[in-house]
Amino acid sequence: MTFRLVVLVSGSGTNLQALLDASADPAFGARVVAVGADRDGIEGLARAERAGVPTFVVKLSDFPTRQEWDAHLAARIAEHEPNLVVSAGFMKILGPHVLGAFPVVNTHPALLPAFPGTHAVRDALEYGVRVTGCTIHLVDAGVDTGPVIAQEPVRVEEGDDEATLHERIKTVERRLLVDVVGRMAREGWSVSGRRVRIGGTEGPGGSPQTGQESGRITK
């Protein structure tokens, strides 16, 4: 059975492209079956269309409340029966309708819990750290507070500005995201408290279960 990914984007979709490229190899173990966005006319949607992947757009401004937007987004995602949702530069906070129905993976350009939020690279530079990096984590109801799946450090070089540092982080982020998602698809995963373990489950992640977890869950 094919492990199905729905990817959510808000911009250029470079992480999406990395997943599309990886999923072209059957050995990767997962396939992007749909791409969702919160706005029209972005390169992320164009990348999906060029790859022949179905797309959908759910704009927050089209709904009177965020709760209704979240419920409609969850319904559109559900149409594609994903095993995993990947938030790949999706610039909206997901609510209980989405998070209660699907396991969601997100990327963040810092070593969480340091520097959460939308200005992580700028904040790291302003703080003066010598090492930052990227984090792949499960999404929960907070902002960048979900259980960490994987992290990789990136050194801050002399003369770095926000753009140069972010570009090096993105290179690592794309590779790490592809590795993590592929392993989750092939090996399954389990969550115990704040610890996420890939592999050693009874099979691949399979159908979404309660909350953020899929695969075999331990408490």
C-alpha positions in Angstrom: 0.0 0.0 0.0 1.3 3.4 -0.9 2.1 5.8 2.0 0.2 9.0 1.1 1.4 12.5 1.8 -0.5 15.7 1.7 1.8 18.7 1.7 0.7 22.2 2.8 2.5 25.3 1.4 2.3 29.1 1.5 5.2 30.1 -0.7 7.9 28.9 -3.1 7.6 25.2 -2.2 11.3 24.2 -2.1 10.7 21.6 0.6 7.7 20.4 -1.4 10.0 20.0 -4.5 12.4 18.0 -2.4 9.6 15.6 -1.5 8.3 15.4 -5.0 11.8 14.6 -6.3 12.3 11.9 -3.6 8.9 10.3 -4.2 9.8 9.8 -7.8 11.9 6.8 -6.6 9.6 3.9 -5.5 12.2 3.0 -2.9 11.4 6.2 -1.0 8.2 4.6 0.1 5.8 7.6 0.0 4.0 9.6 -2.6 2.7 13.2 -2.6 -1.0 12.8 -3.5 -2.1 16.4 -3.0 -0.8 19.9 -2.2 -2.8 22.4 -0.3 -2.3 26.1 0.2 -3.7 29.1 2.0 -3.4 31.4 -1.0 -3.5 31.4 -4.8 -0.7 32.1 -7.3 2.3 30.8 -5.4 5.2 28.8 -6.8 4.4 25.9 -4.5 1.1 25.3 -6.3 2.9 25.6 -9.7 5.4 23.0 -8.7 2.6 20.6 -7.8 0.8 21.3 -11.1 3.9 20.7 -13.1 4.3 17.3 -11.3 0.7 16.4 -12.0 -0.3 16.4 -8.4 -3.8 17.7 -7.5 -4.0 21.0 -5.6 -6.5 22.8 -3.4 -6.6 26.3 -1.8 -8.4 27.1 1.4 -8.1 30.8 2.2 -8.6 32.0 5.8 -10.3 35.2 4.5 -13.1 33.1 2.9 -14.4 32.0 6.3 -16.0 34.0 9.1 -13.9 32.3 11.8 -10.6 30.5 12.1 -12.5 27.4 13.4 -14.6 27.2 10.2 -11.4 27.6 8.1 -9.7 24.8 10.0 -12.7 22.5 9.6 -12.9 23.1 5.9 -9.1 22.6 5.5 -9.4 19.3 7.4 -12.2 18.2 5.1 -10.2 19.0 2.0 -7.2 17.2 3.3 -9.3 14.2 4.2 -10.5 13.9 0.6 -7.0 12.6 -0.3 -6.8 10.0 2.6 -3.2 10.9 3.7 -1.1 8.8 6.1 0.8 12.0 6.9 0.5 15.7 6.4 3.6 17.8 5.9 3.6 21.5 6.7 6.2 22.7 4.3 6.4 26.5 4.8 2.7 26.7 5.6 2.3 30.0 7.3 -0.9 29.3 9.2 -1.4 27.8 12.6 -3.4 24.5 12.3 -6.3 24.0 14.6 -8.0 21.1 16.3 -9.9 19.8 13.3 -6.7 19.2 11.3 -4.6 18.2 14.3 -7.2 15.8 15.7 -7.5 14.0 12.4 -4.0 13.7 11.0 -0.4 13.4 12.1 1.4 16.5 10.9 5.1 17.1 10.5 6.7 20.6 10.3 10.1 22.0 9.7 11.6 24.9 11.6 14.9 26.8 10.9 16.3 26.6 14.4 17.2 24.1 17.1 13.9 24.0 19.0 13.0 24.9 21.7 15.4 27.8 20.9 14.0 30.5 18.7 10.4 29.5 17.9 8.2 31.6 15.7 8.5 33.2 12.3 11.8 35.0 12.7 13.9 32.2 14.0 17.0 32.9 11.8 16.9 36.6 12.6 16.5 35.9 16.3 19.4 33.5 16.4 21.7 36.0 14.7 20.6 38.8 17.0 21.2 36.6 20.0 24.7 35.9 18.8 24.7 32.1 18.8 27.6 30.3 17.1 25.5 27.3 16.1 21.8 27.1 15.0 20.2 24.5 12.7 16.9 23.0 11.8 14.3 20.8 13.5 11.7 18.4 12.1 8.9 18.0 14.6 5.3 16.8 15.1 2.8 19.6 15.2 0.7 20.2 18.3 -1.6 23.1 19.4 1.3 25.4 20.3 3.7 27.4 18.1 6.7 25.1 17.3 6.2 23.2 20.6 5.5 19.7 19.3 7.7 16.6 19.9 11.1 16.7 18.1 11.7 14.0 15.5 15.1 15.1 14.3 17.6 18.0 14.4 20.8 19.0 12.7 23.1 21.8 13.6 24.3 24.6 11.2 27.3 26.8 12.1 26.9 30.5 12.0 29.8 31.8 9.9 31.6 35.2 10.2 29.8 37.7 8.1 26.5 35.8 7.9 23.4 37.8 7.5 19.8 36.5 7.7 19.7 35.5 4.0 23.0 33.7 3.8 22.4 31.8 7.0 18.8 30.9 6.1 19.9 29.5 2.8 22.4 27.2 4.4 19.8 26.0 6.9 17.3 25.4 4.0 19.8 23.1 2.3 20.1 21.0 5.4 16.3 21.3 6.1 15.3 19.8 2.8 17.7 16.8 3.1 16.6 16.2 6.7 12.9 16.4 5.9 13.2 13.9 3.0 15.1 11.5 5.2 12.6 11.8 8.1 9.5 11.5 6.0 10.9 8.5 4.0 11.9 6.7 7.2 8.4 7.3 8.8 6.8 5.9 5.7 9.0 2.8 5.4 9.5 2.0 9.1 6.6 3.5 11.0 6.9 5.5 14.2 5.7 5.7 17.8 5.3 8.5 20.3 5.9 8.2 24.0 5.4 11.5 25.8 7.7 13.9 24.0 9.9 11.2 22.5 9.3 10.2 18.9 10.8 6.9 17.7 11.1 5.9 14.1 11.2 2.2 13.4 10.5 -0.7 15.6 6.8 -0.5 15.1 4.5 -3.2 13.7 4.6 -1.6 10.3 4.5 1.7 8.5 2.7 4.6 9.9 -0.6 3.6 8.2 -3.8 5.4 8.7 -3.9 8.4 11.0 -4.9 7.7 14.6 -5.7 10.0 17.4 -3.9 13.3 17.8 -0.4 13.6 16.4 0.5 9.9 16.5 0.4 7.2 13.9 2.0 3.8 13.7 2.2 1.9 17.1 1.8 4.4 20.0 3.0 3.8 23.5 2.3 5.9 26.6 
